Amino acid sequence: MTATIDTIDVRATTESSLGRRFRAMACGANVSIVIDDADTGRNLVDRAIARVAHLERCWSRFQDDSDVSAINRAGGRTVMVDPSTIELVRAMVIARKITNGSCDPAYRSEIEPSTIDLGRVWFDVDRNLVRVPAGVILDPGSIGKGLAADLVAAQLVAAGARGALVEIGGDLRVAGEGPHHGMWAIDVPDPFGRIDRGGTVLVGDGGVATSGLSLDVEQPLEVEHEGPENLSVDPVTRRPLDTSMHPVVSATVIAGSAAEAEAWSTALLVGGERRLSHVRRRGGLARVIRSDGTSHSTDEWATIMRNNEVRDV
């Protein structure tokens, strides 16, 4: 599971937008919509928050009666689950596949790392059945937050919102008409708190995710940032990331969905800026910041940050 920086902010410029902040999946969350009728909008926001709560009950590894806990206890047997859980397991498998294992939400034990056998995960969508190889422990982590944002944003637009933003723990999905001249203005933070190094991106339809290590911005940059607040886990070793081995402290990705953006932000956190070309080939934009304060990004990211161009992913 990768700790996700919970500081992405959203700026609105129209009176037809409304939203609410709340807690979900052990982190801060936000639902914002663009809609003309305030009463209808409040009802949609209530339904969106209820949907997030439902997904958390299905997907939490820490609730004994959740679908994910049932799968982890099944020992390779088939389990009947909520339809959303099949989407979750599929998204987890895809995340590992596209990142070549850098984002790996499955392992075989807390001690011995291994990878999920992609060919042995089985789904029956019509009957809501899923089977995962015996011994594999699923840890949805931030993939679940990103996918939840994707599903709830789509639900809001389908229910009548002109536009919707759903953000859970820094994993964010926007869809439809945004409040900033039709777009969504997303403030992307700098992990060291440097105001001039953050920036704003305009997104029309897509996902944004920032993954990173917890930093004490009061310390000098040369100090190694690690300790009890560092909850980011290397999917290979299953241990907290060591900043001396993984010098990237923050990675932000814009992609077609929040789940994919989270997968790639995790991959960049683990693999460093050498993985930027992989994100670019998948059509994403990205920026990584290293522990020495330097940043690296795809060419497209540098362009939209410099020229404040609109990017509709």
C-alpha positions in Angstrom: 0.0 0.0 0.0 1.4 3.4 -0.9 0.8 6.4 1.3 -0.9 9.1 -0.6 -0.4 12.8 0.1 -3.8 14.2 1.0 -3.3 17.8 -0.1 -4.6 18.1 -3.7 -6.9 21.2 -3.8 -9.7 22.2 -6.1 -10.5 25.7 -7.1 -14.0 26.6 -8.3 -15.1 29.8 -10.0 -18.9 29.4 -10.6 -21.8 29.6 -8.3 -23.4 26.5 -9.7 -20.8 24.2 -8.0 -21.2 22.6 -4.6 -19.4 20.0 -2.7 -18.6 18.4 0.7 -15.6 17.2 2.4 -15.7 14.0 4.5 -13.7 11.0 5.7 -13.5 7.7 3.8 -11.0 4.9 3.5 -9.0 6.3 6.4 -8.3 9.6 4.7 -9.9 12.9 3.7 -12.2 12.9 0.8 -14.1 15.5 -1.3 -17.1 15.4 -3.7 -17.8 18.5 -5.8 -20.3 18.8 -8.6 -21.6 21.4 -11.1 -25.4 21.5 -11.1 -28.0 24.1 -11.5 -30.5 22.9 -8.9 -29.1 23.0 -5.4 -31.5 20.6 -3.8 -30.9 18.0 -6.5 -27.2 18.6 -6.1 -27.3 18.0 -2.3 -29.1 14.7 -2.9 -26.5 13.6 -5.5 -23.7 14.4 -3.1 -25.4 12.4 -0.3 -25.8 9.5 -2.7 -22.1 9.8 -3.8 -20.9 9.7 -0.2 -23.1 6.7 0.5 -21.6 4.9 -2.5 -18.1 5.6 -1.3 -19.1 4.1 2.1 -20.5 1.0 0.4 -17.3 0.5 -1.6 -15.2 0.8 1.5 -17.3 -1.9 3.2 -16.8 -4.2 0.3 -13.1 -3.5 -0.3 -11.5 -2.9 3.1 -8.8 -5.4 4.1 -9.4 -4.4 7.7 -13.1 -5.3 7.9 -13.7 -9.0 8.5 -17.0 -9.1 6.7 -15.7 -7.3 3.5 -15.4 -9.0 0.1 -11.6 -8.5 0.1 -11.3 -10.2 3.5 -13.5 -13.1 2.2 -11.2 -13.5 -0.8 -8.1 -13.4 1.3 -9.5 -16.2 3.6 -10.8 -18.3 0.7 -7.6 -20.2 0.1 -8.2 -20.3 -3.7 -11.9 -21.1 -3.5 -14.5 -19.2 -5.5 -16.2 -16.3 -3.6 -19.4 -14.5 -4.5 -18.9 -10.7 -4.2 -20.4 -7.4 -4.9 -20.1 -6.4 -8.6 -17.8 -3.6 -7.7 -15.3 -6.0 -6.1 -14.9 -7.8 -9.4 -14.0 -4.4 -10.9 -11.6 -3.8 -8.1 -9.7 -7.1 -8.5 -9.6 -6.6 -12.3 -8.2 -3.1 -11.7 -5.5 -4.5 -9.4 -4.5 -7.1 -11.9 -4.3 -4.4 -14.7 -2.3 -2.1 -12.5 0.4 -4.7 -11.9 0.4 -5.7 -15.6 0.8 -2.2 -17.0 3.5 -1.2 -14.5 5.4 -4.5 -14.8 5.0 -5.1 -11.1 6.0 -1.7 -9.8 2.5 -1.3 -8.5 1.7 -4.7 -7.1 -1.4 -4.9 -4.8 -1.1 -8.6 -4.1 1.5 -10.7 -2.3 1.8 -14.2 -0.7 2.6 -13.3 2.9 3.7 -10.5 5.1 7.2 -12.1 5.1 8.0 -13.6 1.7 7.2 -11.4 -1.3 5.9 -12.8 -4.5 3.8 -11.8 -7.5 0.2 -12.6 -8.4 -0.2 -15.2 -11.2 -2.2 -13.1 -13.7 -3.3 -16.2 -15.5 -4.9 -17.8 -12.5 -7.3 -15.0 -11.5 -10.8 -16.0 -12.6 -14.0 -13.9 -12.9 -17.6 -14.6 -13.7 -19.1 -11.2 -14.2 -22.7 -12.5 -14.7 -22.7 -14.4 -11.4 -20.4 -12.0 -9.4 -17.8 -14.7 -8.7 -14.1 -14.3 -8.3 -11.3 -16.7 -7.6 -7.7 -15.7 -6.6 -4.8 -18.2 -6.3 -4.4 -19.7 -2.8 -2.1 -17.8 -0.5 -2.4 -14.5 -2.4 -3.3 -11.6 -0.1 -5.0 -8.7 -1.8 -4.2 -5.2 -0.5 -6.3 -2.7 -2.5 -4.5 0.2 -0.9 -4.7 3.3 -3.1 -5.9 1.4 -6.2 -9.2 1.1 -4.4 -9.3 4.9 -3.7 -8.7 5.7 -7.3 -11.2 3.2 -8.6 -13.8 4.4 -6.1 -13.3 8.0 -7.4 -13.7 6.8 -11.0 -16.9 4.9 -10.2 -18.6 7.6 -8.1 -17.7 10.4 -10.6 -19.3 8.4 -13.4 -22.4 7.8 -11.2 -22.8 11.5 -10.5 -22.6 12.5 -14.2 -25.0 9.7 -15.1 -27.4 10.9 -12.4 -27.6 14.4 -13.9 -24.6 16.4 -12.6 -23.1 18.6 -15.4 -19.7 17.9 -14.0 -18.3 16.0 -11.0 -15.1 15.7 -9.1 -14.4 12.9 -6.6 -11.2 12.9 -4.5 -10.2 10.3 -1.9 -6.9 10.6 -0.2 -5.3 12.5 -3.1 -6.7 10.1 -5.8 -8.9 12.3 -7.9 -11.3 11.9 -10.9 -13.0 14.6 -12.8 -15.7 14.2 -15.4 -18.0 16.5 -17.4 -18.2 20.3 -17.1 -15.9 21.8 -14.5 -16.4 25.1 -12.7 -13.2 26.8 -14.0 -14.3 27.8 -17.5 -15.6 24.3 -18.2 -12.4 22.7 -16.7 -11.2 21.6 -13.3 -8.3 23.6 -11.9 -6.3 21.2 -9.7 -3.6 22.6 -7.4 -0.7 20.1 -7.2 1.4 20.5 -4.0 5.1 20.5 -3.6 6.2 18.0 -0.9 8.6 20.5 0.6 6.0 23.2 0.9 7.6 25.5 -1.6 4.8 27.7 -2.9 6.6 28.5 -6.2 7.2 24.9 -7.0 3.7 23.6 -6.9 1.4 24.6 -9.7 -2.0 24.2 -11.2 -3.2 21.9 -14.0 -6.5 22.2 -15.8 -8.1 18.9 -16.5 -11.3 18.2 -18.5 -11.9 14.5 -18.0 -9.4 12.2 -16.3 -7.7 11.2 -13.2 -5.0 12.8 -11.1 -3.0 11.1 -8.3 -0.1 12.1 -6.1 1.8 9.4 -4.2 4.7 10.1 -1.9 6.6 9.8 1.3 5.6 11.8 4.3 8.1 14.6 4.7 8.9 17.0 7.6 9.2 20.2 5.5 10.9 22.0 8.5 14.0 19.8 8.1 16.8 20.7 5.7 16.5 19.0 2.3 19.7 17.0 2.9 18.1 15.2 5.9 16.9 11.7 5.1 13.1 11.8 5.3 11.9 8.5 6.8 10.5 7.2 10.1 7.1 6.3 11.5 5.2 8.6 9.2 6.6 6.9 6.1 3.9 4.4 5.3 4.8 3.9 1.6 5.6 0.2 0.9 7.9 -1.2 -1.8 5.8 -3.8 -3.6 8.9 -5.9 -4.1 10.2 -6.1 -0.6 6.9 -5.4 1.2 8.8 -3.1 3.5 8.6 0.7 4.0 10.3 2.6 1.2 13.9 3.6 2.1 14.6 7.1 0.7 18.3 6.2 0.3 17.3 3.5 -2.2 14.2 5.2 -3.6 15.0 8.9 -3.7 11.7 10.0 -5.3 9.6 11.5 -2.5 6.6 12.6 -4.6 5.0 11.6 -8.0 2.0 13.1 -9.6 0.3 11.6 -12.6 -2.6 12.7 -14.9 -4.1 9.8 -16.8 -7.4 8.6 -18.2 -8.6 7.4 -14.9 -7.8 7.9 -11.2 -7.0 4.1 -10.9 -4.4 4.3 -13.7 -3.0 7.6 -12.4 -2.5 6.0 -9.0 -0.9 2.9 -10.5 1.6 5.0 -12.3 2.3 7.4 -9.4 3.2 4.3 -7.3 5.4 3.0 -10.1 7.2 6.3 -10.3 7.7 6.5 -6.6 9.3 3.1 -6.7 11.1 3.2 -10.0 12.1 6.9 -10.2 12.1 9.2 -13.2 13.3 6.5 -15.5 9.7 5.3 -15.6 8.4 8.7 -17.0 8.8 7.4 -20.5 6.5 4.5 -19.7 3.8 6.9 -18.4 4.2 9.0 -21.5 3.8 6.0 -23.8 0.5 5.2 -22.1 -0.7 8.8 -22.8 -0.2 10.2 -19.3 1.5 13.2 -17.9 3.7 13.1 -14.9 6.1 14.9 -12.5 8.4 13.4 -9.9 10.3 15.2 -7.1 13.4 13.7 -5.6 14.6 14.0 -2.0 17.2 16.6 -3.0 14.4 18.9 -4.2 14.9 18.5 -7.9 12.0 17.6 -10.2 11.7 15.7 -13.5 8.6 15.5 -15.7 7.3 14.5 -19.1 7.6 17.2 -21.7 3.9 17.6 -21.8 3.7 18.3 -18.1 6.4 21.0 -18.3 4.4 22.6 -21.2 1.1 22.8 -19.4 2.7 24.0 -16.2 4.7 26.7 -18.0 2.1 27.9 -20.5 -1.0 27.2 -18.4 -2.5 25.3 -21.3 -5.6 23.2 -21.0 -5.0 19.5 -21.1 -8.0 17.2 -21.6 -6.9 13.7 -21.0 
